[in-house]
Amino acid sequence: MKKKIKILRIISSLNPKYGGPSKTIIDSSLSLIKEGFKVDILTNDLKKSNFFKSRYINIINKGPALGNYRFNLRLFLWLLKNRNSYDMFIVHGIWEFNTLICRILLKNYYVFTHGQLDPFFETQILKKIKKQIYWKLFEKKNLLQSKSLLLTSENEKKLLDKTYVNTKKIRKSIIKYGIKKVNFNKAKCLKIFYKKFPYLKNKKFFLFLGRFHEKKGCEILIKSVKKMVKNNIDIYVLMAGPQNNYKEKLKILSSRSKLNNHIFWSDMILDKLKWGAISASEAMVLSSHGENFGVSIVESLSCSKTVLTTNKVNIYREVLNSNAGLISKNKVNSFLSILKKFKNFDKKKIRKMNKNSYECFKSNFDLSSSQNSLGKFLIKDHYNI
């Protein structure tokens, strides 16, 4: 690198309850710093928020923001005052005030959409109309002026041709994305996990880990479990994530399906408890209707755990090509078939797939490997190489 490039990343919140982007932003920032970049993160979180601790990254909290579009005058004024201190900017997420701020104040900014242009949202008619109006008034201009949309897979790029807004004239670049592997004491993490969930100690269970949203297709998983139980197939699932209205609906569906002894619920689990949950599980499950990246899938792969997911998760091809998991359609009978298939595997087959899972992670999603292309892309684009 000719000189240390200074990057400001802008995201509404680093609170992990909002999903995987916070984890990947921190991990990729640490990776960029290791490559010689200087990285700061600007957020709408409250001043005293401390979701991530790092002596290498300066996190600037300028919250709170107002309304669904996260209007924040303090963040605007801070950026106006400090924008000349940075060489480039990466804004995470759309449909918020942040991308409009970038268009008004900045020239050299990139945008990660994090799946917010997924065709899945076309099914939500009122939200679709609302977003199409906002797109025509503001968001399309915000993205057209950006240096590029940063996408995490070829599949995500293809889906933009089928989505509910026209993105044809917007520059798009595919960036290999990932996480840093966490080194943890497996025995200690398992002990912490079983202390919290003693009723799972002698059970083989699947794990759903993440925020609860209609996009995640959890009703597919619950209905699949119901059919397996009806056929006298032993199955247990731990579903962990923050509380919201959709989660309550799912719990009601599970209870009405008489699955209280088969599906167990937890709030969001983090750190050692999370790694203990992944280590204790048979496999990670994600019956998604649409997933840009799937951080829980990648975390599971990093722990040598097989994943069961759908072809609506944009990284499913990497999983399939590595024989690191089973892939279905986002339909009940299709997902049911891969659950049954996995349950019929012997120990030798599962050990082989678990080994493949880690190799899949190392080859595709490990930020400590040469697969991390964000830094290379930014250098090339900055210097017009």
Summary of the structure (lengths in Angstrom):
residues: 385
radius of gyration: 21.0
end to end distance: 11.8
largest distance: 64.7
contacts: 1266
relative contact order: 0.12
helix: 46%
strand: 16%
